[in-house]
Amino acid sequence: MRQRPIGTATRGTTNPNRLRRMDRWITAVHGPALRRSDDPVAVDLGYGAAPWTAVELLRRLRTAEPRTTVVGIEIDPDRVAAAKPYEREGLAFVHGGFEIPLDAHPTLIRAANVLRQYDEDEVAAVWARLCARLAPGGLLVEGTCDEIGRRHVWVALGPEGPRTVTFATRLASLERPSDLAERLPKALIHRNVPGEPVHAFLRDLDRAWATAAPYASLGARQRWIAAVRAVSADWPLTDDVRRWRQGEVTVRWSALRPGTDVS
């Protein structure tokens, strides 16, 4: 007997290109793992009321590895039925939840705007369940973005657990980096308070952004690069200027882990 789907339905809100920043990062960072895989399967978990994010994920991942297939998984059977007409070679939609009802172990699971409705103390168990379904060398990307994808924060996890946190934004609309706090994933959003490392990181990035104000005459991108380069002296960043130019910065999870002493 097939297992009952695990989880609860999201609001289903979705828009075309909403997850483009996350997709761009995944393609750049995880592309080599897709190419090494004998069967590169990616899951768009909780894709919502319309299938746009799964359709776009397939297109973007195939620029890194043309053999990639994408499976959209939704806990709401009506959403699966509505997505079925969009199936084609390399793209399928199935009914399911956090159990990931596939025979294959996916190389990628993307869960965007899925855990927002859960309690913080439920996140670790969901992460562990999803990471256990990954293929060797696989990646879970879990995070939150605004309705049109201007601001996005996500955690990247391997089978061993969380690795990094990435902050990504449309720089032209950014007033200060801490505006991204409203899009922190569930594991971090309630930790943006004095004494917690994620609060300290955003505080330091705000200060560096303010100090880099003279670069604004050269454009928001140059100001962001200068600010990120400044905080790299005190925070363990895992990327470089090639990613910073995209309006991103990625920090090791160990530095932002809730409860870490930042005194």
C-alpha positions in Angstrom: 0.0 0.0 0.0 1.3 3.4 -0.9 2.2 5.7 2.0 -0.1 8.5 2.8 1.6 11.9 1.8 3.4 13.5 4.7 2.9 17.2 5.3 0.1 19.8 4.8 -0.8 21.8 1.7 0.7 25.3 1.3 -1.3 28.3 0.1 -0.1 27.5 -3.4 1.0 31.0 -4.4 3.3 30.9 -7.4 4.4 33.2 -10.2 6.6 32.7 -13.3 10.3 33.4 -12.6 9.7 33.6 -8.8 12.5 31.2 -8.1 15.0 32.3 -10.8 17.6 33.4 -8.2 17.5 30.1 -6.5 17.6 28.2 -9.8 20.5 30.3 -11.0 22.5 29.5 -7.9 21.6 25.8 -8.0 22.7 25.5 -11.7 26.0 27.2 -11.0 26.9 25.5 -7.7 25.3 22.0 -8.1 25.7 21.6 -11.9 28.8 19.5 -11.5 27.0 17.0 -9.3 24.2 16.7 -11.8 26.7 15.9 -14.5 28.4 13.3 -12.4 25.1 11.5 -11.6 24.1 8.4 -13.6 20.5 9.5 -13.2 20.1 13.2 -12.4 16.6 13.6 -11.0 15.5 16.9 -9.4 12.4 17.3 -7.3 10.3 20.5 -7.1 8.6 19.9 -3.8 5.4 21.8 -3.2 5.3 23.6 -6.5 1.9 25.2 -5.8 -1.3 25.9 -7.6 0.5 26.2 -11.0 3.4 24.2 -12.4 5.5 27.2 -13.6 8.4 26.6 -11.1 8.9 23.0 -12.2 8.8 23.9 -15.9 11.4 26.6 -15.3 13.6 24.3 -13.1 13.8 21.7 -15.9 14.8 24.3 -18.5 17.4 25.9 -16.2 19.0 22.6 -15.0 19.2 21.3 -18.5 21.6 24.1 -19.3 24.0 22.4 -16.8 23.1 18.8 -17.6 20.8 17.9 -20.5 19.9 14.5 -19.0 18.3 16.0 -16.0 14.6 15.1 -15.3 12.3 17.0 -12.9 9.5 15.7 -10.9 7.0 18.1 -9.3 5.6 16.8 -6.1 2.4 18.2 -4.5 0.3 17.1 -1.6 -2.8 18.6 -3.1 -4.1 16.1 -5.7 -6.1 18.8 -7.5 -2.9 20.6 -8.1 -1.3 17.5 -9.5 -4.2 17.0 -11.8 -4.0 20.6 -13.0 -0.3 20.2 -13.8 -0.6 16.9 -15.7 -1.2 18.6 -19.1 2.3 20.2 -18.8 4.1 16.9 -18.6 6.5 16.1 -21.3 9.8 14.3 -21.8 11.8 14.9 -18.6 9.0 16.5 -16.6 6.4 14.7 -14.5 4.0 15.6 -11.6 3.1 13.2 -8.8 1.0 13.3 -5.6 3.1 13.2 -2.4 4.8 15.1 0.3 7.9 14.9 2.5 8.2 11.2 1.9 9.3 11.9 -1.7 7.3 9.0 -3.4 9.9 8.1 -6.0 11.9 4.9 -6.7 15.0 7.0 -7.5 17.0 9.0 -5.0 17.0 12.5 -6.3 20.2 14.5 -6.9 18.3 17.6 -6.0 15.3 18.5 -3.9 14.2 22.1 -4.0 11.6 23.1 -1.4 10.8 26.8 -1.8 8.2 28.5 0.4 7.1 25.1 1.8 8.2 25.2 5.5 7.0 28.8 6.2 3.8 27.5 7.7 5.4 25.0 10.0 6.7 25.6 13.6 10.4 26.1 14.0 10.8 23.0 16.1 9.4 20.9 13.2 12.1 22.0 10.7 14.9 19.7 11.8 12.8 16.6 11.4 11.7 17.6 7.9 15.2 18.4 6.9 16.4 15.0 8.1 13.6 13.2 6.3 14.3 15.0 3.0 18.1 14.6 3.3 17.6 10.9 3.8 16.0 10.6 0.4 18.9 12.2 -1.4 21.3 10.3 -3.6 25.0 10.4 -2.7 26.3 13.8 -3.5 22.7 15.2 -3.6 21.5 18.6 -2.4 18.4 19.9 -0.6 17.7 23.6 -1.1 15.1 25.0 1.3 14.2 28.6 1.6 11.7 31.5 1.2 11.3 34.3 -1.3 8.9 37.2 -1.9 6.0 36.9 -4.4 8.1 38.0 -7.4 11.5 36.7 -6.4 13.3 39.9 -5.6 14.4 38.7 -2.2 15.3 35.2 -1.3 17.2 33.3 1.5 17.8 29.6 1.4 19.7 26.9 3.2 21.6 24.2 1.3 21.9 20.8 2.9 23.6 17.6 2.0 22.9 14.1 3.3 24.9 15.1 6.4 22.8 18.2 7.1 23.0 21.9 6.6 26.0 23.4 4.8 25.4 27.0 3.9 22.9 29.9 3.9 22.5 32.1 0.8 21.1 35.6 0.7 20.1 36.8 -2.8 18.4 40.0 -3.9 17.6 42.3 -6.8 20.2 44.9 -5.9 18.4 47.8 -7.6 15.5 47.5 -5.2 17.6 47.0 -2.0 17.5 49.7 0.6 19.7 47.8 3.1 20.7 44.2 3.4 18.8 43.5 6.5 15.6 43.9 4.5 16.3 40.3 3.5 15.4 39.3 7.1 11.7 39.1 6.2 12.6 36.2 3.9 14.7 34.1 6.3 13.7 30.5 6.2 11.7 29.1 9.1 14.9 27.8 10.8 16.2 31.3 11.1 13.4 33.9 10.9 12.6 33.9 14.6 16.4 34.1 15.4 16.9 37.6 13.9 17.3 39.0 17.4 20.3 40.4 19.3 22.6 37.7 20.5 21.8 35.3 17.6 24.4 35.0 14.8 22.1 35.7 11.8 21.2 39.0 13.5 24.9 39.8 13.9 25.6 38.9 10.3 22.9 41.1 8.9 23.9 43.9 11.3 27.5 43.7 10.0 26.4 43.6 6.4 24.2 46.7 7.0 27.2 48.5 8.4 29.4 47.5 5.5 26.6 48.6 3.1 26.5 52.0 4.7 30.3 52.3 4.6 30.3 51.4 0.9 27.8 54.2 0.1 30.4 56.1 -2.1 30.3 53.1 -4.5 26.7 53.8 -5.2 27.8 56.2 -7.9 29.2 53.2 -9.7 26.0 51.2 -9.3 24.3 49.0 -6.7 26.3 46.0 -7.8 29.7 47.6 -7.0 28.3 48.8 -3.7 27.2 45.3 -2.8 30.5 43.8 -3.9 32.4 46.2 -1.6 30.1 45.5 1.3 30.4 41.7 1.0 34.1 41.9 0.6 34.3 43.9 3.8 32.3 41.3 5.8 34.3 38.5 4.4 37.1 39.5 6.8 34.9 38.3 9.8 32.4 35.8 8.4 33.2 32.5 6.6 31.8 33.1 3.1 31.9 30.3 0.6 31.6 32.2 -2.6 33.5 34.9 -4.4 32.9 38.0 -6.6 31.4 35.9 -9.4 28.4 35.2 -7.2 28.4 38.5 -5.4 27.9 40.2 -8.8 24.6 38.3 -9.0 23.4 40.0 -5.8 24.3 36.9 -3.6 26.3 36.1 -0.6 26.7 32.6 0.9 27.8 31.9 4.5 28.7 28.7 6.2 25.8 27.3 8.2 28.1 26.7 11.2 28.5 30.5 11.5 24.8 31.2 11.5 23.5 28.2 13.3 20.9 29.2 15.9 22.3 29.4 19.4 25.9 29.9 18.4 27.7 32.2 20.7 28.4 35.6 19.0 29.5 37.5 22.1 
